Amino acid sequence: MTIWRSTIYERIQERLTEAVLDQIQRARQGEQVATTVLKSTIDSLVALGLTKDKPEETNLRIYQTFEGEFLARTEIFFTQESSHFIETNSISDYMRKVETRLTEESRRRDAILHPSTESELNKRLEQVLIQKHMDRMHNEFSELLKQEKIEGMVSELISLHFADTLSPSCRSAAHVLPAVARRWLGSDAN
């Protein structure tokens, strides 16, 4: 493995990384890609970290080089997509899109990436898809509550658990929900 790494991999590393990232980009855009080939390629990057001295130890340094580029491209892709989508759609639609994207990325991560990527990937997705737009979501969340648009409110609440910023929304909800409940109860009593 060390001979293959030094004689072949080091020569093709940039092209290989670019090819894998291109396939992931295509998958994000809805194209069908060969997931098994991507998984095999990623697994080979992990295997390239093995050494003759300690073959039982996993050294992820080669995989982490790929992972760094993958995470950077992920952030760029979702920053661009989320900024455009939130400007041209409602917050409810945006939150549904975020839920879909988080599910897709979770499946993609499980299908092709090394498990060590999970934490950092989730952190970056949370930052780009949720925290970056939190002010707008909080403002519109209050409006959804006032207008009794429960579907939008529930969608946002489900997604907000990701960002550990539920407290401001809960405080907002605490002021509005009692009035909404009183109106509902009052209308039932009449």
ABEGO torsion letter per residue (X at the ends): XAAAAAAAAAAAAAAAAAAAAAAAAAAAAGBBBBAAAAAAAAAAAAAAABBAABAABBBAAAAAAAAAAAAAAAAAAAAAAAAAAAAABBAAAAAAAAAAAAAAAAAAAAAABBAAAAAAAAAAAAAAAAAAAAAAAAAAAAAAAAAGBAAAAAAAAAAAAAAGAAAAAAAAAAAAAAAAAAAAAAAAAX
